[in-house]
Amino acid sequence: MFGGQADITWANLNGTFTCLQPARSLGPLPPDNFPGFMGGAYGATCQVQPHWFGTFTGRVGLATGPHGNMLLYAKGGLAWMQGSVDIATNNIRAGTDGPANVLTSSLFSQWGWTAGVGLEYALSGNWSVMLEYDYLAFGRHGLETPDAAIGSSAPDGRATGISQAIHALKLGVNYRFGDRTAPITAAPVSTAPVASAIEVEFGTRYVHGWGRYKQDLGGSSPPPVNNSRLTWTDLQTDGAEFFARVAVRSQICSPSFS
């Protein structure tokens, strides 16, 4: 089987991590040439929030199983994402020492690519269940950093960039409209030389995810020695997806002689 598929997903994803923080020793600082130090006095926190993403793909599948009611398939094509990125400077003593805490926000859409694999199993004439894994990759997107206006290691308004990737594991129940027969329970003998059909499917799915994130903090020794590690656990995500698919199916049958 081969065909095309399009889907769009609403996502409640949130990733927060330390960013724009020097990770190597700085050289001697003029005019007194004091020794450099590991890390920086002032860094920032980046928060990424994908709100919507979708795919436009081609799909190739193979019907297998005792009666051909299991479909194994692979897909690939274009990916799209719409989301926001917030960057804020970090200074616990803002207003007393060092730079002020400044925030920049960016809302943008971006194109990328996707690839995935999955399987679908027919339960009855109209119902099926599916399990699918998709990888969505988005290249570098330019962003404006906060301008802290003070501090040699604080963000100073220069442009930076961010690259994002999404791993999506989907479990769904599909319903196809129209009169359909149940999956074949016994292999019939057919003399029809060719059977073909165009199939249209659309529906909705719910996606739930969980995970964890860790951030290592550099110490006075060369990496990978760390003073401490920050860990965010029990990160929960919820999403809803609307999808549509057009497939072309053909089957060649050989007559049976006895």
Wavefront OBJ file of the C-alpha trace (Angstrom):
o trace
v 0.000 0.000 0.000
v 1.080 3.541 -0.608
v -0.519 6.949 -0.120
v -0.272 10.341 1.568
v -1.002 11.527 5.093
v -1.422 14.906 6.778
v -1.925 15.575 10.492
v -1.894 18.508 12.875
v -1.281 18.315 16.635
v -2.012 20.745 19.444
v 0.693 20.348 22.075
v 1.203 21.446 25.661
v 5.013 21.124 25.736
v 7.399 23.118 27.896
v 11.185 22.877 28.152
v 13.236 25.102 30.472
v 17.034 25.067 30.721
v 20.049 27.253 31.479
v 21.394 28.907 28.337
v 23.827 31.604 27.137
v 26.224 30.602 29.906
v 29.974 30.438 29.083
v 31.155 26.831 29.396
v 34.909 27.322 29.054
v 37.631 29.267 30.872
v 37.907 32.913 29.892
v 41.305 34.403 29.110
v 43.101 36.949 31.345
v 41.055 40.117 31.679
v 42.707 43.502 30.985
v 43.926 45.867 32.249
v 45.263 43.971 35.274
v 45.291 40.568 33.507
v 43.500 38.791 36.322
v 43.116 35.044 35.668
v 39.999 33.997 33.828
v 37.288 31.905 35.459
v 35.116 28.931 34.579
v 31.550 29.817 33.657
v 30.056 33.282 33.791
v 28.674 35.557 36.445
v 25.378 36.114 34.636
v 23.631 33.762 32.281
v 20.038 33.271 31.195
v 17.144 30.827 31.239
v 15.539 29.695 27.978
v 11.987 28.364 27.802
v 10.715 26.672 24.628
v 7.014 25.982 24.108
v 5.853 24.240 20.906
v 2.117 24.976 20.560
v 1.235 23.314 17.254
v 3.028 20.931 14.937
v 2.030 18.926 11.899
v 3.353 16.675 9.152
v 2.778 16.221 5.423
v 4.144 12.827 4.442
v 4.136 9.990 1.974
v 3.514 6.527 3.386
v 4.439 3.041 2.224
v 3.010 -0.044 3.934
v 2.881 -3.818 3.806
v -0.203 -5.802 4.832
v 0.808 -8.865 6.804
v -0.499 -11.297 9.412
v -2.513 -14.506 8.951
v -5.332 -12.703 7.102
v -3.603 -9.478 6.063
v -5.225 -7.408 8.814
v -1.962 -5.900 10.170
v -0.308 -3.025 8.316
v 3.393 -2.202 8.846
v 4.375 1.143 7.355
v 7.031 3.839 7.115
v 6.484 7.529 6.411
v 8.552 10.610 5.660
v 8.172 14.190 4.446
v 7.734 17.744 5.702
v 7.200 18.889 9.300
v 5.818 22.220 10.547
v 5.875 23.765 13.996
v 4.522 26.931 15.611
v 5.852 27.845 19.052
v 7.481 30.426 21.282
v 10.859 30.934 22.958
v 11.385 33.152 26.023
v 14.894 34.152 27.187
v 15.428 35.878 30.556
v 18.644 36.945 32.300
v 19.359 35.440 35.728
v 20.457 37.758 38.539
v 19.129 37.101 42.018
v 20.466 40.508 43.142
v 18.921 42.493 40.312
v 18.368 46.091 41.409
v 21.232 45.905 43.908
v 24.207 44.446 42.029
v 24.777 43.461 38.423
v 22.399 43.689 35.467
v 18.634 43.904 35.536
v 16.583 40.852 34.650
v 15.490 41.397 31.047
v 13.158 39.218 28.958
v 12.818 38.688 25.204
v 10.022 36.649 23.625
v 9.771 35.218 20.119
v 6.742 33.603 18.473
v 7.429 31.952 15.115
v 6.583 29.153 12.688
v 9.214 26.883 11.186
v 9.473 24.107 8.583
v 11.569 20.958 8.965
v 11.488 17.273 8.097
v 10.029 14.156 9.662
v 10.349 10.370 9.466
v 8.419 7.672 11.262
v 7.300 4.056 11.447
v 4.162 2.416 12.731
v 1.701 -0.444 12.661
v -2.070 -0.584 12.387
v -4.293 -3.561 13.239
v -7.847 -4.008 11.977
v -10.332 -4.912 14.721
v -13.540 -4.895 12.656
v -14.802 -3.545 9.389
v -14.586 0.074 10.568
v -12.335 0.071 13.643
v -8.570 -0.288 13.926
v -5.835 0.500 16.455
v -2.438 1.995 15.641
v 0.955 2.620 17.238
v 3.319 5.112 15.588
v 6.669 6.789 16.308
v 7.582 10.076 14.591
v 10.769 12.133 14.690
v 10.451 15.807 13.737
v 13.604 17.896 13.228
v 13.776 21.672 12.841
v 16.953 23.512 11.902
v 18.455 26.596 13.469
v 16.160 29.586 13.970
v 17.573 33.025 14.807
v 16.563 34.723 18.077
v 17.239 38.025 19.805
v 18.840 37.796 23.269
v 18.073 40.131 26.186
v 20.272 43.218 26.452
v 21.437 43.277 30.071
v 23.701 46.257 29.269
v 26.208 45.371 31.985
v 28.487 42.482 32.904
v 31.056 40.843 30.666
v 29.250 37.483 30.688
v 25.644 38.703 30.644
v 23.543 38.481 27.446
v 24.004 41.723 25.532
v 21.379 41.664 22.789
v 23.405 39.778 20.196
v 21.618 37.317 17.928
v 21.666 33.618 18.767
v 19.888 30.549 17.444
v 17.965 27.518 18.611
v 17.403 24.088 17.061
v 14.528 21.874 18.176
v 13.477 18.257 17.690
v 10.307 16.444 18.724
v 9.913 12.712 19.440
v 6.246 11.691 19.265
v 4.847 8.275 20.194
v 1.196 7.960 19.237
v -1.381 5.354 20.244
v -4.697 5.754 18.473
v -8.061 4.224 17.680
v -9.307 4.892 14.143
v -12.803 4.739 12.670
v -13.398 4.638 8.926
v -16.752 5.785 7.587
v -18.785 3.691 5.158
v -19.873 0.064 4.904
v -16.924 -2.274 5.355
v -16.617 -5.992 5.868
v -14.866 -7.478 8.878
v -11.268 -8.733 8.513
v -11.010 -12.010 6.604
v -11.292 -15.054 8.886
v -10.583 -17.675 6.237
v -8.465 -17.352 3.135
v -10.880 -17.226 0.167
v -10.162 -18.381 -3.361
v -10.580 -15.563 -5.859
v -10.355 -15.516 -9.615
v -10.417 -11.695 -9.854
v -7.177 -10.625 -11.543
v -6.868 -7.155 -9.947
v -8.698 -5.320 -7.163
v -7.972 -1.689 -6.359
v -9.439 1.073 -4.196
v -8.813 4.600 -2.999
v -9.265 5.012 0.752
v -9.896 8.271 2.641
v -9.533 8.386 6.427
v -9.682 11.158 9.008
v -10.095 11.357 12.765
v -8.635 12.551 16.047
v -6.142 11.181 18.569
v -5.022 12.002 22.098
v -1.285 12.075 22.903
v 0.197 11.946 26.425
v 3.892 12.177 27.233
v 6.233 12.216 30.213
v 9.944 12.685 30.796
v 12.749 14.365 32.729
v 15.491 16.924 32.077
v 18.849 17.537 33.770
v 21.294 20.449 33.675
v 24.929 20.035 34.748
v 26.646 23.052 36.306
v 30.358 23.509 35.588
v 32.867 23.634 38.418
v 36.351 25.068 38.835
v 37.914 22.069 37.097
v 37.700 21.370 33.366
v 34.501 19.675 32.176
v 32.958 17.219 32.745
v 33.563 17.912 36.477
v 30.420 19.507 37.970
v 29.602 21.324 41.153
v 25.976 20.260 41.002
v 23.209 19.000 38.765
v 19.679 20.359 38.466
v 17.043 17.761 37.561
v 13.442 18.376 36.516
v 11.309 15.246 36.910
v 7.711 14.239 36.202
v 7.376 16.478 33.138
v 3.882 15.810 31.798
v 2.547 16.730 28.359
v -0.882 16.449 26.778
v -1.865 16.887 23.159
v -4.690 16.377 20.715
v -4.226 15.554 17.041
v -6.468 15.806 14.000
v -5.362 13.774 10.989
v -6.336 12.881 7.433
v -4.992 10.240 5.045
v -5.500 9.214 1.439
v -4.272 5.739 0.457
v -4.281 3.781 -2.787
v -4.573 0.021 -2.361
v -4.133 -2.642 -5.010
v -4.080 -6.421 -4.759
v -3.261 -9.013 -7.395
v -4.969 -12.369 -6.962
v -4.090 -15.594 -8.759
v -6.829 -18.111 -9.701
v -6.800 -21.495 -8.003
v -6.900 -24.758 -9.952
v -7.771 -28.196 -8.624
l 1 2 3 4 5 6 7 8 9 10 11 12 13 14 15 16 17 18 19 20 21 22 23 24 25 26 27 28 29 30 31 32 33 34 35 36 37 38 39 40 41 42 43 44 45 46 47 48 49 50 51 52 53 54 55 56 57 58 59 60 61 62 63 64 65 66 67 68 69 70 71 72 73 74 75 76 77 78 79 80 81 82 83 84 85 86 87 88 89 90 91 92 93 94 95 96 97 98 99 100 101 102 103 104 105 106 107 108 109 110 111 112 113 114 115 116 117 118 119 120 121 122 123 124 125 126 127 128 129 130 131 132 133 134 135 136 137 138 139 140 141 142 143 144 145 146 147 148 149 150 151 152 153 154 155 156 157 158 159 160 161 162 163 164 165 166 167 168 169 170 171 172 173 174 175 176 177 178 179 180 181 182 183 184 185 186 187 188 189 190 191 192 193 194 195 196 197 198 199 200 201 202 203 204 205 206 207 208 209 210 211 212 213 214 215 216 217 218 219 220 221 222 223 224 225 226 227 228 229 230 231 232 233 234 235 236 237 238 239 240 241 242 243 244 245 246 247 248 249 250 251 252 253 254 255 256 257 258
